[in-house]
Amino acid sequence: MNEAVSESIPVQRQQHFRELRVFLKLVLKNPLSLTGTAIIVFFVVMALVGPFIVPYPRQAEGVPDIANQLRPPDWQHWFGTDELGRDLLSRIIFGARISLMTSATVVSVAIILGMPLGAVAGYYGERLGAVIMRVTDMFLAFPPLLLALVVAATLGGSLLNAILALIITWWPWYTRLAYGQAIATRNLPFVDSARAIGVGDAKIIVRHILPATLAPILIQATLDLGSAIIAAAGLSFLGLGAQPPTPDWGLMVNMGKTYFLQHWWYATFPGLAILVLVLGFNLLGDAIREATDPKLSRRRLI
């Protein structure tokens, strides 16, 4: 009896690997995912090599050049300059690292906090699950952006405080998502088989419950990376995120709005950078969602 039960667990793992191969095949065949991935890779490479290729590295760090203030785009300054004469292209390239780092930190920490809590709450249920989910619901009761604004304003305007505010806003959504998946998984045959052969609850959660939550969390995380960029830029735009002279895209849009009618390039190019990068994450997220939808997956495989 125990041998038959133990054999079902490797079979289940093989099934997971087959599903992963099909999933990757669907994602790679989707032109939306390829477009989104190309955009994301472009910005990641720009963030990594930016300090070595920017034409004006000192201006990107905040050193002014008053002689060239508010200069329109030309061959010397492709994106023009700001009110302190700093090259906008150099500052936008430097800002890519800040935006990607901020969004990756927010989403990663939110997953690390929320995913295990949701899995534990869904697996055990009853009192422990009720306590975890009531605390989660308390955070979900607040509009996300409003909660982030309150936390950031309370902590004070800085990039680190903006990241903390967004993490506090984001983790409950992953807890709720993992909770629903854990409830749907905890009584499936392969989980019952693991219990029958004496596998502990901790190992069941790590080996079976958490992997079952990966697909929806991966989709949500991909979309949230773009949302976190917008949210962080919004906090910086309101003065609650990165502070001058940090080359943050949201802060640059905020400072450029004053000059928009006469000097359109100041706010336009940082805004376009936010738009294109968020579009890349949304395209990739939509493609992953299609790949995990059974109806759409079968249709694309035909």
Rosetta blueprint (number, residue, H / E / L):
1 M L
2 N H
3 E H
4 A H
5 V H
6 S H
7 E H
8 S H
9 I H
10 P H
11 V H
12 Q H
13 R H
14 Q H
15 Q H
16 H H
17 F H
18 R H
19 E H
20 L H
21 R H
22 V H
23 F H
24 L H
25 K H
26 L H
27 V H
28 L H
29 K H
30 N L
31 P H
32 L H
33 S H
34 L H
35 T H
36 G H
37 T H
38 A H
39 I H
40 I H
41 V H
42 F H
43 F H
44 V H
45 V H
46 M H
47 A H
48 L H
49 V H
50 G H
51 P H
52 F H
53 I H
54 V L
55 P L
56 Y L
57 P H
58 R H
59 Q H
60 A H
61 E L
62 G L
63 V L
64 P L
65 D L
66 I H
67 A H
68 N H
69 Q L
70 L L
71 R L
72 P L
73 P L
74 D L
75 W L
76 Q L
77 H L
78 W L
79 F L
80 G L
81 T E
82 D L
83 E L
84 L L
85 G L
86 R L
87 D E
88 L H
89 L H
90 S H
91 R H
92 I H
93 I H
94 F H
95 G H
96 A H
97 R H
98 I H
99 S H
100 L H
101 M H
102 T H
103 S H
104 A H
105 T H
106 V H
107 V H
108 S H
109 V H
110 A H
111 I H
112 I H
113 L H
114 G H
115 M H
116 P H
117 L H
118 G H
119 A H
120 V H
121 A H
122 G H
123 Y H
124 Y H
125 G L
126 E H
127 R H
128 L H
129 G H
130 A H
131 V H
132 I H
133 M H
134 R H
135 V H
136 T H
137 D H
138 M H
139 F H
140 L H
141 A L
142 F L
143 P L
144 P H
145 L H
146 L H
147 L H
148 A H
149 L H
150 V H
151 V H
152 A H
153 A H
154 T H
155 L H
156 G L
157 G L
158 S L
159 L H
160 L H
161 N H
162 A H
163 I H
164 L H
165 A H
166 L H
167 I H
168 I H
169 T H
170 W H
171 W H
172 P H
173 W H
174 Y H
175 T H
176 R H
177 L H
178 A H
179 Y H
180 G H
181 Q H
182 A H
183 I H
184 A H
185 T H
186 R L
187 N L
188 L L
189 P H
190 F H
191 V H
192 D H
193 S H
194 A H
195 R H
196 A H
197 I L
198 G L
199 V L
200 G L
201 D H
202 A H
203 K H
204 I H
205 I H
206 V H
207 R H
208 H H
209 I H
210 L H
211 P H
212 A H
213 T L
214 L H
215 A H
216 P H
217 I H
218 L H
219 I H
220 Q H
221 A H
222 T H
223 L H
224 D H
225 L H
226 G H
227 S H
228 A H
229 I H
230 I H
231 A H
232 A H
233 A H
234 G H
235 L H
236 S H
237 F H
238 L L
239 G L
240 L L
241 G L
242 A L
243 Q L
244 P L
245 P L
246 T L
247 P L
248 D L
249 W H
250 G H
251 L H
252 M H
253 V H
254 N H
255 M H
256 G H
257 K H
258 T H
259 Y H
260 F L
261 L L
262 Q L
263 H L
264 W L
265 W H
266 Y H
267 A H
268 T H
269 F H
270 P H
271 G H
272 L H
273 A H
274 I H
275 L H
276 V H
277 L H
278 V H
279 L H
280 G H
281 F H
282 N H
283 L H
284 L H
285 G H
286 D H
287 A H
288 I H
289 R H
290 E H
291 A H
292 T H
293 D L
294 P H
295 K H
296 L H
297 S H
298 R H
299 R H
300 R H
301 L H
302 I L
